[in-house]
Amino acid sequence: MAGSVLTLYRLDAPAAAIAARFGAHAGADPWAGGTIAPGRFAPVITSGREEVAGPRPAGDPPRRLIPRLWGVPPPPSAGDPSRLVLTVRNPDSPFWIGNLRNSEFRCLVPASAFMAWGRIAPASGKRRQHWLACADQPLFAMAGVWKDSEISSLALLTVEANALLRDAGHDRMPAILPADPRAWTTWLRSEWKGAEALLQPYPSGMMRET
């Protein structure tokens, strides 16, 4: 199941609560909570660039809650333009590194849980869904990056799986940021070296199944 760990996640909080948690302006975002699937819009938090054009405002611009489509159109070499890219496995890939080095394109992707398939049960031949959350932060931020396209879209950074996810048969997991506002600022504003250091497996002991 390599690479298949992230195909659904939940964001069980309204826009106002999300904005309050991450120090952002909710604006007119109508998000009321629910499950987010590939090809659907999701609330993300950006700092600086809101639209596809224009430089970052001077100073320390406010964070904003902005809708982005989950799933980036693939590069032409991929062959199938309909197969959206949901996650970033290799941040050094030429397809991603320009956006990741430009902090305007990094974003926080709020979530309350994500789904990971379990191993195949010998008796039934089926897999069970496991919904995993952070025990220390009911509303957490995953590291994301967005790209300019006809519709601005996002992908989620992944890292090596922790023991919990490896036991379920996965080699990757979403890059969940620490419950520390300084980490959120680093991902949104720092040079790439500082932001990249945040891409670490979340400790198994700090996760729980919902």
C-alpha positions as CSV (number, residue, x, y, z in Angstrom):
1,M,0.0,0.0,0.0
2,A,2.9,2.3,-0.5
3,G,1.8,5.9,-1.2
4,S,-1.9,5.2,-0.5
5,V,-2.1,6.3,3.0
6,L,-4.0,9.6,2.4
7,T,-7.2,9.5,0.4
8,L,-9.7,11.0,2.8
9,Y,-9.5,13.3,5.8
10,R,-11.9,15.1,8.1
11,L,-12.2,18.6,9.2
12,D,-14.9,18.6,11.9
13,A,-14.9,22.3,12.8
14,P,-16.6,25.3,11.3
15,A,-14.6,28.1,9.5
16,A,-14.7,30.4,12.5
17,A,-13.2,27.8,14.9
18,I,-10.5,26.9,12.4
19,A,-9.6,30.6,11.9
20,A,-9.4,31.1,15.7
21,R,-7.2,28.1,16.2
22,F,-4.6,29.1,13.6
23,G,-4.8,32.9,14.0
24,A,-6.4,33.5,10.6
25,H,-9.2,35.5,9.2
26,A,-12.2,33.3,8.1
27,G,-13.7,35.9,5.8
28,A,-16.8,34.6,4.2
29,D,-15.7,31.0,4.1
30,P,-18.8,28.9,4.5
31,W,-17.1,25.7,5.7
32,A,-19.3,24.0,8.4
33,G,-17.3,20.8,8.9
34,G,-17.1,17.4,7.1
35,T,-15.1,15.0,5.1
36,I,-12.7,16.0,2.4
37,A,-12.1,13.8,-0.6
38,P,-9.8,14.2,-3.6
39,G,-11.1,16.7,-6.2
40,R,-13.0,18.6,-3.5
41,F,-12.4,22.0,-2.1
42,A,-10.9,22.3,1.3
43,P,-10.1,25.2,3.6
44,V,-6.4,26.0,3.9
45,I,-4.5,28.8,5.6
46,T,-2.1,31.0,3.6
47,S,0.0,33.9,4.5
48,G,0.5,36.6,1.9
49,R,-0.5,35.5,-1.5
50,E,-4.3,34.9,-1.8
51,E,-4.7,34.9,-5.6
52,V,-2.5,33.6,-8.3
53,A,-0.9,36.9,-9.2
54,G,1.0,39.6,-7.3
55,P,3.9,39.8,-4.8
56,R,3.6,39.1,-1.1
57,P,2.5,42.1,0.8
58,A,5.1,43.9,2.8
59,G,5.5,43.3,6.5
60,D,3.7,40.4,8.2
61,P,0.4,40.0,6.3
62,P,-2.5,38.3,8.0
63,R,-3.3,34.6,7.6
64,R,-6.4,33.9,5.6
65,L,-8.7,30.9,5.3
66,I,-8.9,30.2,1.6
67,P,-10.5,27.3,-0.4
68,R,-8.2,25.2,-2.5
69,L,-9.0,22.1,-4.6
70,W,-7.3,18.9,-3.2
71,G,-5.4,17.4,-6.0
72,V,-2.8,19.1,-8.3
73,P,-2.9,18.5,-12.1
74,P,0.1,16.2,-12.9
75,P,3.0,17.1,-15.1
76,P,2.7,16.3,-18.8
77,S,5.1,13.4,-18.4
78,A,2.6,11.6,-16.2
79,G,0.5,10.7,-19.2
80,D,-2.9,10.9,-17.6
81,P,-4.0,14.5,-16.9
82,S,-7.1,13.3,-15.0
83,R,-5.0,11.6,-12.3
84,L,-4.6,14.3,-9.7
85,V,-1.5,14.4,-7.5
86,L,-2.7,14.3,-3.9
87,T,0.6,14.1,-2.0
88,V,4.2,15.1,-2.2
89,R,6.5,12.2,-1.6
90,N,9.7,13.8,-2.8
91,P,10.0,17.6,-2.0
92,D,13.2,17.8,-4.0
93,S,11.3,16.9,-7.2
94,P,11.6,19.6,-9.9
95,F,7.8,19.5,-10.0
96,W,7.5,20.7,-6.4
97,I,10.7,22.4,-5.3
98,G,10.0,25.8,-6.9
99,N,6.7,26.2,-5.0
100,L,8.1,24.8,-1.8
101,R,11.1,27.1,-1.8
102,N,8.7,30.0,-2.3
103,S,6.9,30.3,1.0
104,E,4.0,32.1,-0.5
105,F,2.9,28.7,-1.9
106,R,3.1,26.8,1.4
107,C,-0.1,26.4,3.4
108,L,-1.5,24.9,6.5
109,V,-4.1,22.3,5.8
110,P,-6.4,22.0,8.9
111,A,-7.7,18.5,9.8
112,S,-9.3,16.7,12.8
113,A,-8.5,13.1,11.5
114,F,-7.3,11.3,8.4
115,M,-8.2,7.9,7.1
116,A,-5.7,5.0,6.5
117,W,-6.6,1.6,5.2
118,G,-5.7,-1.3,7.4
119,R,-4.2,-4.6,6.2
120,I,-6.3,-7.1,4.4
121,A,-8.2,-9.3,6.9
122,P,-7.6,-13.0,6.0
123,A,-11.1,-14.0,6.9
124,S,-12.9,-11.5,4.8
125,G,-10.3,-10.4,2.2
126,K,-11.3,-6.8,3.0
127,R,-9.5,-3.8,4.5
128,R,-11.0,-1.7,7.3
129,Q,-10.8,2.1,7.5
130,H,-8.9,3.5,10.4
131,W,-9.5,7.1,11.3
132,L,-6.5,8.6,13.0
133,A,-6.2,11.8,15.0
134,C,-3.7,13.6,17.2
135,A,-4.2,13.0,20.9
136,D,-2.6,16.3,21.8
137,Q,-4.4,18.6,19.3
138,P,-8.0,17.9,18.3
139,L,-7.5,20.3,15.3
140,F,-4.1,20.0,13.7
141,A,-2.3,21.3,10.7
142,M,-0.9,19.2,7.9
143,A,1.9,20.7,5.7
144,G,0.6,21.6,2.3
145,V,1.7,23.3,-0.9
146,W,-0.5,24.9,-3.6
147,K,0.1,25.5,-7.3
148,D,-1.2,28.0,-9.8
149,S,-3.5,26.4,-12.4
150,E,-6.9,27.0,-13.9
151,I,-8.2,26.3,-10.4
152,S,-5.6,26.8,-7.6
153,S,-5.0,23.4,-6.1
154,L,-3.1,21.8,-3.2
155,A,-1.2,18.7,-2.3
156,L,-0.2,17.4,1.1
157,L,3.4,16.7,2.1
158,T,4.1,13.2,3.3
159,V,6.9,11.8,5.4
160,E,8.2,8.4,6.5
161,A,5.5,6.5,8.4
162,N,5.7,6.2,12.2
163,A,5.4,2.8,13.9
164,L,1.6,3.0,14.0
165,L,1.2,3.5,10.3
166,R,3.9,0.9,9.5
167,D,2.0,-1.6,11.4
168,A,-1.0,-0.9,9.2
169,G,1.2,-1.6,6.1
170,H,2.0,2.0,5.1
171,D,5.4,3.5,4.3
172,R,4.3,7.1,4.3
173,M,2.1,9.4,6.5
174,P,0.9,13.0,6.2
175,A,3.3,15.6,7.5
176,I,1.5,16.8,10.6
177,L,3.0,19.9,12.2
178,P,3.6,20.3,15.9
179,A,1.0,21.9,18.2
180,D,3.2,25.0,18.3
181,P,2.3,28.4,16.6
182,R,5.9,28.9,15.9
183,A,5.9,25.8,13.7
184,W,3.0,27.1,11.8
185,T,4.8,30.4,11.2
186,T,7.9,28.6,10.1
187,W,6.0,26.5,7.5
188,L,4.2,29.6,6.2
189,R,7.0,32.1,6.3
190,S,10.5,30.6,6.7
191,E,13.2,29.9,4.2
192,W,13.0,26.3,2.9
193,K,15.7,24.9,5.1
194,G,13.8,25.8,8.3
195,A,10.4,24.6,6.8
196,E,11.9,21.3,5.6
197,A,13.1,20.5,9.1
198,L,9.4,20.3,10.2
199,L,8.8,17.3,7.9
200,Q,9.1,14.6,10.5
201,P,6.9,11.6,11.4
202,Y,4.4,12.4,14.1
203,P,5.0,10.3,17.2
204,S,2.8,7.2,17.4
205,G,2.3,7.8,21.1
206,M,0.6,11.1,20.3
207,M,-1.9,9.6,17.9
208,R,-5.2,7.9,18.6
209,E,-7.9,6.1,16.5
210,T,-11.3,7.8,16.4
